[in-house]
Amino acid sequence: MAARCLGCGVGRLLGGLRGVGARGPGVPRLWSSAPAAPPGSYQERIALAAREPAAFWGPLAKDVLVWDTPYHTVSDCDFRSGKIGWFLGGQLNVSVNCLDQHVQKSPESVALIWERDEPGTAVRITYRELLETTCRLANTLKRHGVCRGDRVAIYMPVSPMAVAAMLACARIGAVHTVIFAGFSAGSLAGRINDAKCKVLITFNQGLRGGRVVELKRIVDEAVKLCPSIQHVLVAHRTDNKVPMGNLDIPLEQEMAKEEPVCAPESMGSEDTLFLLYTSGSTGKPKGLVHTQAGYLLYAALTHRLVFDYRPGDIFGCMADIGWITGHSYVVYGPLCNGATSVLFESTPVYPDAGRYWETVQRLKINQFYGAPTAFRLLLKYSDSWVKKYDRSSLRTLGSVGEPINHEAWEWLHQVVGDGRCTLVDTWWQTETGGICISPRPSEEGANILPCMAMRPLFGIVPVLMDEKGKVLEGGDVSGALCLSQAWPGMARTIYGDHQRFIDAYFKAFPGYYFTGDGAYRTEEGYYQITGRMDDVINISGHRLGTAEIEDAMADHPAVPETAVIGYPHDIKGEGACPRRLSQWPGSVERSRSRGGQGFSWVRLLVHMSSQGGIGEGPTLPACKDPPSPATVASVALLSSGSSLLFPGILEVLSGMACTRCPSLPTCPGCATAPSAWKRPDFPETLEEPDLPVLLHGQGEQSE
């Protein structure tokens, strides 16, 4: 397949879209070498995408993507039946679009900068090196029986090998499902079994925040429950040896035997590219299906437009590849555009609170995309941690995962961005595949309002519904956020259960996609997300179904019945609170979910009144119904899903009072708490919260 330069159609589109912030008079337009923009304003192009989707998306798909066979139909969609299809009849290979075309033009351009957990040890991977690694891994998969359509589980932290594993699956037509490398063995097994994966790819160990994570031990425990797994390919992140069983294969050794060339499989536009499991209001995670051409086009286009990406930029998205943000804006979007993408393996406060900004200075990052949870954490530290580093390379700042609060927005804009960077508060979901509402793109000079996603992207047509299913017109209204028109990047179904897909997204408001979020529309027509409307809470940017937490707690023999609600949390956005537990067990079972590693409970003590209330500080109510260890493990979450550290949350230390409740441990509930709460193996300081054990690891990035 011949590589091609930026197509004329997309060049004209991008050439006409200019934002504000970093650029001033005399600064060239995005893709300044592109032809002049066609007649028509930004608003007219928005109207075209809404009025005639085929006329808008058809030319873009031809220009942006490299095709083996042209498509004959731009779209065939019906929200009432849940039918979604784009670029029908077309054939292509996603890895060719992400690698081969760039290798033919500029093989030594840097594709990935791996910012490893060890500070100051970044590794650069060129497009040529990434293509060769991908081909060797693809040949290894084929040699071990992986064929087109087979499912492959990837249980790895952010790393070039993980990216190569994703692209290797795409190259041979296999379907990857990346499972966040922090989920428990039970969570891992559940997803593998639902997808019926044939092969699992993992590391011997992981590193995060200076700690070793025993990934292989978790895998060994999970695979015992997974009859479909035929092989476990084990790469090595550390030099430490791990036990190797009958299913285990040393990945690097096998890859060394393979050729660095692998013929790409030509895939239909609507063939499955990947599954990504996400939470819902029921206890079972759902495997959302994303397909080839539409997803890739939407990820690439939104990456360019929202972040003002220009050739040669260093794009820094801090997300883990286990979430949709990592799929779309660490891997597929940037690589399709030939960008240099940063892989951030560590945490924002390791070894100190300046880690992000030292990385920005050293790598000269131009776009920085992170989570409000991280920003809320970091603004609690001195601004000197930011200002000691040169951030002049930054041009665009982005927020993802949940609505950002005003304090964090102002800190990000004024302190991190020095008041000069464009700041985009983006809204989207695992289901949407890419950003749907964002302050950019826009007409040149258009304003940006703090803490507001504001403007729907091309082809995104939001409507607000009242409780009776009536469309709300005009401005200054709030309602259920729905989308009235299909777009290429959206999920196609839930793996193995299309009826659940229809029920979850199209049943509540027939003919519309229901996002599950509420929103407010201003008089000017801008959108502000107000939060979830279903039984899902958003903790640290990860969506958790309350039913999942209740199910996890119910697994504990001392918990016969409970209900869970969300409550505001000043760092995580929301926390989970069980309404009532009827027993106080006399012992705590230690978790061995990390393969037997000494893994202490998260030290978050939820105190409940007889009415199930929650309080902190001097007015904390007495604990008439102390929580069970299951509750502590379940509700504590989840911070580590975003690779963050959370000092200052309610904690129980070894024989010490709770740091944010001076009355403890003398309040009635704590005074009678079992001695197991004061085990000497609790850490002396609160660093990264341990992952929830009984929660089954449910959660997702909720953009």
C-alpha positions in Angstrom: 0.0 0.0 0.0 1.4 3.3 -1.0 1.7 5.9 1.7 0.1 9.2 1.1 0.4 12.7 2.3 -2.3 14.6 4.1 -5.3 14.6 1.8 -6.5 17.8 0.2 -10.0 17.5 1.8 -8.8 17.2 5.3 -6.1 19.8 4.7 -8.7 22.3 3.7 -10.9 21.5 6.7 -8.0 21.8 9.1 -6.6 24.8 7.4 -9.8 26.8 8.2 -9.9 25.9 11.9 -7.8 28.1 14.1 -8.0 28.4 17.9 -6.8 30.9 20.4 -4.2 30.6 23.1 -0.7 29.8 22.0 -0.8 31.4 18.6 -0.8 35.1 17.9 -0.6 37.3 14.9 1.8 35.9 12.3 1.7 32.4 13.6 1.0 30.0 10.6 -2.2 28.0 10.4 -2.4 24.3 11.2 -0.9 22.5 8.3 0.1 25.8 6.7 1.2 23.9 3.6 -2.4 22.7 3.0 -4.6 24.3 0.4 -6.8 27.2 1.5 -10.0 26.5 3.3 -13.1 26.1 1.2 -15.7 28.7 1.3 -17.9 28.6 4.4 -17.5 29.3 8.1 -16.9 26.9 10.9 -20.6 27.0 11.6 -21.4 26.1 8.0 -19.2 23.1 8.2 -20.8 22.0 11.5 -24.2 22.3 9.7 -23.0 20.3 6.8 -21.8 17.4 9.1 -25.2 17.5 10.8 -27.3 17.8 7.7 -25.4 15.6 5.2 -23.1 13.2 7.1 -22.2 11.3 4.0 -21.0 14.5 2.3 -18.9 15.4 5.3 -17.4 12.1 6.3 -17.0 10.4 2.9 -14.3 12.7 1.5 -12.5 12.8 4.9 -12.3 9.0 5.0 -10.8 8.9 1.5 -8.2 11.5 2.4 -7.2 10.5 5.9 -7.0 6.7 5.6 -5.0 4.4 3.4 -7.4 1.9 1.8 -6.9 -1.5 0.1 -10.4 -1.4 -1.4 -12.6 1.8 -1.5 -15.9 1.7 0.3 -19.1 2.0 -1.6 -21.5 3.3 1.1 -20.5 6.0 3.6 -23.0 5.0 6.3 -26.0 2.8 7.2 -27.2 3.6 10.6 -30.5 3.2 12.6 -30.5 4.1 16.3 -33.9 2.4 16.8 -32.4 -1.0 16.0 -28.9 -0.3 17.2 -27.5 -0.7 13.6 -24.4 1.3 13.0 -22.2 0.9 9.9 -19.7 3.2 8.2 -17.6 3.0 5.0 -19.3 -0.3 4.0 -17.4 -2.4 1.4 -14.1 -0.8 2.2 -11.0 -2.7 3.3 -7.9 -1.6 5.0 -5.4 -2.4 7.7 -5.2 -0.2 10.8 -1.5 -1.0 11.5 -0.6 0.0 8.0 -2.3 3.4 8.6 -0.5 3.7 11.9 3.0 2.5 10.9 3.8 1.5 7.3 2.7 4.8 5.7 5.0 6.8 8.0 7.9 4.4 7.7 7.8 4.9 3.9 8.0 8.7 4.3 10.2 9.1 7.4 11.3 5.8 9.0 13.5 7.4 11.7 10.8 9.8 13.0 10.1 9.1 16.6 6.8 7.3 17.2 6.9 6.8 20.9 8.7 8.3 23.9 8.4 5.9 26.7 8.7 7.9 30.0 9.5 5.0 32.2 8.7 4.8 35.9 12.4 5.5 36.7 12.8 9.3 36.5 14.9 10.6 33.6 15.1 7.3 31.7 12.9 8.0 28.6 13.3 5.7 25.6 12.6 6.8 22.1 11.1 4.3 19.5 11.1 5.2 15.8 8.4 4.3 13.4 10.7 1.8 11.8 11.5 0.2 15.1 7.9 0.0 16.1 6.9 -1.5 12.8 9.6 -4.2 13.1 8.6 -5.0 16.7 5.0 -5.2 15.7 5.7 -7.5 12.8 7.9 -9.8 14.9 5.1 -10.0 17.6 2.5 -10.5 14.9 4.5 -13.5 13.5 4.8 -14.8 17.0 1.1 -14.7 17.5 0.5 -16.5 14.2 3.0 -19.2 15.0 1.1 -19.9 18.2 -2.2 -20.3 16.5 -3.7 -16.9 16.5 -5.8 -16.3 13.4 -8.0 -13.6 12.1 -11.0 -13.0 14.4 -9.3 -14.6 17.4 -9.3 -12.6 20.7 -6.1 -11.8 22.4 -5.9 -10.4 26.0 -3.3 -7.8 26.8 -2.5 -7.3 30.5 0.4 -4.9 30.4 1.3 -1.4 31.7 2.0 1.4 29.4 5.0 0.4 27.3 6.2 0.1 23.7 5.6 -3.6 23.9 2.0 -3.1 24.9 1.5 -0.8 21.9 3.2 -3.3 19.6 0.9 -6.0 20.9 -2.2 -3.9 20.0 -0.9 -3.2 16.6 0.3 -6.8 16.0 -3.3 -7.9 16.6 -4.6 -5.3 14.2 -2.0 -6.4 11.6 -3.1 -10.1 11.5 -6.8 -9.3 12.0 -7.0 -10.6 15.6 -9.1 -8.7 18.2 -7.4 -7.3 21.2 -8.9 -6.6 24.6 -6.5 -4.5 26.8 -7.2 -5.1 30.5 -5.9 -2.5 32.9 -2.8 -3.9 34.5 -4.1 -3.3 38.0 -7.2 -5.3 38.0 -7.4 -8.4 40.2 -7.1 -12.0 39.0 -10.9 -12.3 39.2 -11.4 -9.2 37.0 -8.9 -10.4 34.5 -10.4 -13.9 34.3 -13.9 -12.5 33.9 -13.0 -10.5 30.9 -10.9 -13.2 29.3 -13.7 -15.7 29.7 -16.3 -13.3 28.3 -14.2 -12.7 25.2 -13.0 -16.3 25.0 -9.4 -15.2 24.5 -7.0 -17.7 23.0 -3.7 -16.0 24.1 -2.8 -13.6 26.9 0.2 -11.2 26.7 1.7 -9.9 29.9 4.9 -8.8 31.6 6.8 -10.7 34.3 6.4 -7.6 36.6 5.3 -4.0 36.4 6.7 -0.9 37.9 4.7 2.0 39.2 5.6 4.8 41.6 8.8 2.9 42.5 6.9 -0.2 43.4 7.0 -3.6 41.8 3.7 -5.1 40.7 3.6 -8.9 40.4 1.7 -9.1 37.1 2.7 -12.7 36.4 1.4 -13.9 39.7 -1.9 -12.3 39.0 -2.0 -13.9 35.6 -1.1 -17.3 37.0 -4.1 -17.1 39.3 -6.4 -15.8 36.6 -5.5 -18.4 34.0 -6.5 -21.2 36.2 -10.1 -20.0 35.7 -9.7 -19.5 31.9 -10.1 -22.7 29.8 -9.9 -20.8 26.5 -6.3 -19.6 27.1 -3.8 -21.7 25.1 -0.7 -19.7 25.6 0.6 -16.9 27.9 3.3 -14.8 26.2 5.5 -13.3 28.9 7.6 -10.2 28.2 10.1 -8.9 30.7 9.9 -5.4 32.3 12.4 -6.3 35.0 15.4 -8.7 35.2 13.7 -10.7 37.9 12.8 -14.3 37.2 9.2 -15.5 37.6 7.9 -19.1 37.6 7.1 -20.3 34.1 4.4 -23.0 33.6 3.3 -25.2 30.7 1.3 -22.4 29.0 4.0 -19.8 29.4 6.2 -18.6 26.6 9.1 -16.1 26.9 8.0 -13.5 24.4 11.3 -11.8 23.6 13.0 -15.1 22.8 10.2 -16.1 20.5 10.1 -12.7 18.8 13.9 -13.0 18.1 13.2 -16.0 15.9 10.7 -14.2 13.7 11.2 -12.0 10.7 10.6 -8.2 11.1 8.2 -8.3 8.2 4.5 -9.5 8.3 2.0 -9.1 5.5 -1.0 -7.1 6.8 -4.4 -8.7 6.7 -6.9 -6.7 4.7 -9.9 -6.1 7.0 -13.4 -4.9 6.3 -14.4 -1.5 7.7 -16.8 -3.0 10.1 -14.7 -5.9 11.3 -13.9 -5.8 15.0 -10.7 -4.0 15.9 -10.9 -4.3 19.7 -13.1 -5.0 22.7 -12.9 -2.8 25.7 -14.7 -3.7 28.9 -16.6 -1.0 30.7 -18.9 -0.7 33.7 -22.7 -0.3 33.7 -25.5 -0.2 36.2 -25.6 -4.0 36.4 -22.9 -6.2 37.9 -21.5 -7.7 34.7 -18.9 -5.5 32.7 -19.8 -5.1 29.0 -17.3 -5.6 26.2 -17.8 -2.7 23.9 -17.0 -3.5 20.2 -15.1 -0.9 18.2 -14.4 -1.5 14.5 -11.7 -0.6 12.0 -12.2 2.4 9.7 -14.7 4.5 11.5 -13.0 4.3 14.8 -9.5 5.1 13.4 -10.8 8.0 11.3 -12.6 9.6 14.3 -9.6 9.1 16.7 -7.2 10.6 14.2 -9.4 13.6 13.3 -10.3 14.5 16.8 -6.6 14.2 17.8 -5.7 16.8 15.2 -8.6 19.2 15.7 -9.1 19.3 19.4 -5.4 19.6 20.4 -4.2 21.7 17.5 -1.7 19.0 16.6 1.0 20.0 14.1 3.6 17.8 12.5 6.6 17.6 14.8 4.7 18.1 18.0 5.3 16.0 21.0 1.9 14.8 22.2 1.6 13.9 25.9 -1.5 12.0 27.0 -1.0 10.6 30.5 -3.7 7.9 30.3 -3.1 4.2 30.7 -3.7 2.1 27.6 -6.2 0.0 29.6 -8.7 2.8 29.2 -10.3 4.2 26.0 -8.3 7.5 26.4 -5.1 5.5 26.0 -6.5 3.6 23.0 -7.6 6.8 21.2 -5.1 9.4 22.2 -1.9 7.5 23.2 -2.0 4.9 20.4 -4.4 5.0 17.4 -5.1 8.7 16.9 -1.5 10.0 17.3 0.1 7.1 15.3 -2.4 7.4 12.5 -1.4 11.1 12.3 2.3 10.3 12.4 2.8 12.0 15.7 5.2 11.4 18.5 3.2 10.0 21.4 4.4 10.0 25.0 3.9 6.8 27.1 3.8 7.7 30.7 4.4 4.7 33.0 4.7 6.4 36.4 2.6 8.5 38.7 2.3 12.3 38.9 4.0 12.4 42.3 6.8 10.0 41.9 9.5 10.7 42.9 7.9 14.1 43.8 5.0 16.4 42.8 7.1 17.9 40.0 7.2 14.7 37.9 4.7 15.8 35.2 6.3 19.2 34.7 9.9 17.9 34.7 8.8 15.5 32.0 7.2 18.4 30.1 10.5 20.3 30.3 12.7 17.4 29.4 10.6 16.0 26.5 9.4 19.4 25.3 5.8 18.3 25.3 3.4 20.5 23.3 0.0 19.1 24.2 -0.7 17.8 27.7 -3.8 15.7 28.3 -4.6 14.5 31.8 -7.3 13.8 34.4 -9.0 16.3 36.8 -8.2 13.8 39.6 -4.5 14.4 39.0 -4.9 18.1 38.8 -6.9 18.3 42.0 -4.2 16.3 43.7 -1.3 18.4 42.4 -2.8 21.8 43.2 -2.7 20.8 46.9 1.1 21.0 46.6 3.0 24.2 46.3 3.0 25.9 43.0 6.8 25.9 43.1 6.6 22.3 42.0 5.2 23.6 38.7 7.1 26.8 38.3 10.6 25.4 38.8 10.3 23.7 35.4 10.2 25.3 31.9 6.8 24.7 30.4 7.1 27.1 27.5 6.8 24.2 25.0 3.1 23.7 26.1 0.5 25.0 23.7 -2.6 23.0 24.5 -3.8 21.6 27.9 -6.6 19.1 28.1 -8.8 17.6 30.8 -10.5 14.2 30.5 -12.3 11.7 32.6 -14.9 13.8 34.5 -16.1 17.4 34.7 -13.3 19.5 36.0 -14.0 21.8 39.0 -13.3 25.6 38.9 -10.3 25.5 41.2 -8.5 22.8 39.2 -9.4 24.6 35.9 -8.0 27.9 37.1 -4.8 26.2 38.5 -4.3 24.3 35.2 -4.8 27.5 33.1 -3.0 30.0 35.2 -0.2 28.1 37.0 0.6 25.3 34.5 -0.3 27.1 31.4 0.8 30.6 32.5 -2.6 31.9 31.2 -1.4 31.5 27.6 -2.3 27.9 26.7 -5.6 26.8 25.2 -7.4 24.6 27.7 -9.9 22.1 26.4 -12.3 20.4 28.8 -13.3 17.4 26.8 -16.4 15.2 27.1 -16.6 11.7 25.7 -17.0 8.0 26.7 -15.7 4.6 26.0 -18.8 4.1 23.9 -18.1 7.2 21.7 -14.6 6.2 20.7 -13.3 9.8 20.7 -14.0 13.3 21.9 -17.6 14.5 21.2 -17.8 17.9 23.0 -14.9 20.3 23.4 -14.1 24.0 23.3 -11.9 23.3 20.2 -12.2 23.2 17.3 -14.0 26.5 16.8 -14.0 29.6 14.8 -10.8 31.6 15.2 -10.8 33.7 18.3 -13.8 32.0 19.8 -14.0 32.2 23.6 -13.4 29.3 26.0 -15.5 29.2 29.2 -14.0 27.6 32.3 -15.2 24.1 33.3 -17.3 23.6 30.2 -17.0 21.2 27.2 -19.0 23.8 25.2 -19.0 22.8 21.5 -20.1 19.6 19.8 -17.6 18.3 17.3 -18.4 17.8 13.6 -21.2 15.2 13.2 -22.1 15.3 16.9 -25.7 16.4 17.3 -26.7 16.7 21.0 -30.2 17.0 22.3 -31.5 17.4 25.9 -34.5 15.3 27.0 -36.9 15.8 29.8 -38.1 13.0 32.0 -41.0 12.3 29.6 -38.7 11.9 26.6 -39.5 15.3 25.1 -36.8 17.2 23.4 -36.0 20.4 25.3 -35.5 23.4 23.0 -33.6 26.6 23.4 -31.0 27.7 26.0 -30.8 27.8 29.8 -32.2 24.2 30.0 -31.0 21.0 31.6 -31.9 17.4 30.8 -30.7 14.0 29.8 -27.9 14.3 27.2 -28.6 12.3 24.1 -27.1 12.3 20.6 -29.4 12.2 17.7 -27.1 11.1 14.9 -24.5 8.4 14.5 -20.8 9.2 14.0 -18.0 7.0 12.7 -16.1 6.4 16.1 -19.0 5.1 18.1 -19.2 1.5 19.5 -21.1 -1.0 17.4 -22.4 -3.4 20.0 -21.7 -5.2 23.2 -19.8 -8.4 22.5 -22.1 -11.3 22.4 -25.2 -9.4 23.6 -26.6 -6.9 21.1 -29.9 -6.7 22.9 -28.0 -5.4 26.0 -26.5 -2.8 23.7 -29.9 -1.6 22.6 -31.3 -1.7 26.1 -28.4 0.3 27.5 -28.1 3.0 25.0 -31.2 3.2 22.7 -34.2 2.0 24.8 -34.6 5.0 27.2 -35.1 7.5 24.4 -36.0 5.6 21.2 -34.2 7.0 18.1 -31.5 8.6 20.2 -28.2 7.5 21.8 -28.6 8.1 25.6 -25.2 8.9 27.1 -26.2 8.3 30.7 -25.1 11.9 31.5 -27.1 15.0 32.3 -26.1 18.3 30.8 -27.0 22.0 30.8 -27.2 24.1 27.7 -26.5 27.8 28.0 -28.4 30.6 26.1 -25.5 30.6 23.7 -25.9 26.9 23.0 -22.8 25.7 24.9 -23.0 22.4 26.8 -21.9 21.7 30.4 -21.9 18.2 31.7 -23.6 17.9 35.0 -22.9 14.2 35.9 -24.3 10.7 35.7 -28.0 10.1 35.6 -27.9 6.3 36.0 -26.7 4.0 38.8 -23.1 4.7 37.9 -20.7 6.8 40.0 -17.5 8.4 38.6 -14.5 7.9 40.9 -11.2 9.4 39.7 -12.4 9.4 36.2 -13.5 5.7 36.3 -17.1 4.7 36.0 -18.4 2.2 38.6 -21.8 0.7 38.6 -23.2 0.7 42.1 -24.5 -2.8 41.5 -20.9 -3.9 40.9 -19.8 -2.6 44.3 -22.9 -4.1 46.0 -22.2 -7.5 44.3 -18.6 -7.4 45.4 -19.5 -6.6 49.0 -22.2 -9.3 49.0 -19.5 -11.8 48.2 -18.2 -11.4 51.8 -20.0 -13.8 54.1 -20.5 -11.1 56.7 -22.4 -8.8 54.4 -26.0 -10.0 53.8 -27.3 -6.8 52.3 -26.2 -3.3 51.3 -26.8 -0.4 49.0 -24.3 2.0 47.6 -24.5 5.7 46.7 -22.0 8.3 45.6 -20.9 11.3 47.6 -18.7 14.3 46.7 -14.9 13.8 47.2 -12.6 16.8 46.9 -9.9 14.9 45.0 -11.6 11.9 43.3 -14.7 13.9 42.3 -17.0 11.2 43.8 -16.6 8.4 46.4 -18.7 5.3 47.0 -20.6 5.0 50.3 -22.5 1.9 51.4 -25.8 2.8 53.0 -26.0 0.2 55.7 -24.3 -3.0 56.8 -25.9 -5.2 59.4 -22.9 -6.9 60.9 -19.4 -6.2 62.1 -17.2 -9.2 61.5 -14.6 -10.0 64.0 -11.7 -10.6 61.6 -10.2 -9.4 58.4 -9.1 -11.7 55.7 -5.9 -10.5 54.1 -6.0 -10.0 50.3 -3.7 -12.1 48.2 -5.0 -10.8 44.9 -1.5 -9.9 43.8 -0.4 -13.5 43.7 0.2 -13.8 47.4 2.0 -10.6 47.8 1.7 -8.8 51.2 -1.0 -6.5 50.1 -2.7 -4.5 52.8 -6.2 -3.0 52.8 -6.7 0.5 51.5 -6.9 2.6 54.5 -10.2 4.4 53.9 -12.6 4.1 56.8 -16.1 5.0 55.9 -18.1 5.9 59.0 -21.8 5.6 58.8 -24.5 6.8 61.1 -27.6 4.8 61.6 -29.1 6.5 58.6 -26.1 5.6 56.4 -24.7 9.1 56.5 -21.0 9.9 56.0 -19.0 12.7 57.6 -15.5 13.9 58.1 -13.7 16.1 60.5 -14.8 17.2 64.0 -18.5 16.7 63.2 -18.1 13.1 62.2 -21.1 11.1 63.5 -20.5 8.2 65.8 -20.2 4.8 64.2 -23.3 2.8 65.2 -22.8 0.5 62.2 -19.0 0.2 61.6 -18.1 -1.0 58.1 -16.8 -4.5 57.3 -13.4 -5.1 55.8 -15.2 -5.8 52.6 -16.6 -2.3 52.6 -13.2 -0.8 53.3 -11.7 -2.7 50.4 -14.6 -2.0 48.1 -15.2 1.6 48.7 -11.7 2.8 48.9 -10.9 2.7 45.3 -9.7 3.3 42.7 -7.4 6.0 42.7 -4.7 3.7 41.3 -6.8 3.3 38.2 -5.3 6.7 37.2 -1.9 5.9 38.6 -2.3 8.5 41.3 -1.3 9.0 44.9 -3.8 10.3 47.4 -2.4 11.7 50.6 -4.8 12.9 53.2 -7.9 10.7 52.7 -9.4 9.1 55.7 -6.9 6.6 56.9 -6.4 4.1 59.6 -2.7 3.9 60.6 -1.0 1.4 62.8 -2.4 2.3 66.2 -2.8 5.9 65.2 -5.9 8.2 65.0 -7.5 8.9 61.7 -5.7 12.0 60.3 -8.9 13.8 59.3 -11.1 12.7 62.3 -9.5 13.8 65.6 -12.1 11.9 67.6 -10.9 8.6 66.3 -10.3 6.0 67.6 -12.3 7.0 70.6 -15.7 7.3 68.9 -18.0 4.4 69.7 -17.6 2.6 66.4 -13.8 2.7 66.4 -13.4 2.0 70.0 -15.0 -1.4 69.5 -13.3 -2.1 66.2 -11.5 -5.4 66.0 -7.8 -5.4 66.6 -7.3 -6.5 63.0 -7.8 -2.8 62.0 -4.5 -2.1 63.8 -2.3 -4.7 62.2 1.3 -3.8 62.2 1.6 -4.4 58.4 -0.3 -1.2 57.6 2.1 1.2 55.9 3.2 4.1 58.1 2.3 6.7 55.4 -0.4 6.8 52.9 1.0 6.5 49.4 -0.7 5.0 46.4 -3.9 3.3 47.6 -3.9 -0.4 47.1 -6.3 -1.6 44.5 -9.7 -2.8 45.7 -9.8 -6.5 46.3 -13.4 -7.4 46.5 -14.5 -4.8 44.0 -13.6 -7.1 41.1 -11.7 -4.2 39.5 -14.7 -2.7 37.7 -14.2 0.7 36.2 -13.4 2.6 33.1 -12.3 5.9 31.8 -15.5 8.0 31.5 -14.7 10.9 29.2 
